[in-house]
Amino acid sequence: MNSLDCIFCKITRGEIPAKVVHETEDLMAFFDINQIAPVHILVITKNHITSVNDLTLENASLIGQMVLLGKQLAKEHHIEESGFRLVMNTGKHGGQSVFHIHLHVMGGRQMSWPPG
């Protein structure tokens, strides 16, 4: 999939509305429309990267930025003390449904394994 057809790229371009909670030059965070926890926020890269498999040394620092933003969002949404889950799915068998790298920040209830 290219960035023109990607739903997350359309969100970053403002073509599709989202409840954005944070935005930087490189990242955007918004509430997941398929929420599975009281707090369920997606952190995405603004630049289209399909999955973890497509990371390079040039863009690998984005993962650290995504995790730190996830930590900040957990604090802002009052789930850092009770605990939260950070999930990044890769590929079809890994549960990735949107092929644009993204980090799920989930909490506000007891999380189980497997996720759901």
Secondary structure, 3 states (H helix, E strand, C coil): CCCCCCHHHHHHCCCCCCCEEEECCCEEEEECCCCCCCEEEEEEECCCCCCHHHCCCCCCHHHHHHHHHHHHHHHHCCCCCCCEEEECCCCCCCCCCCCCCEEEEEECCCCCCCCC
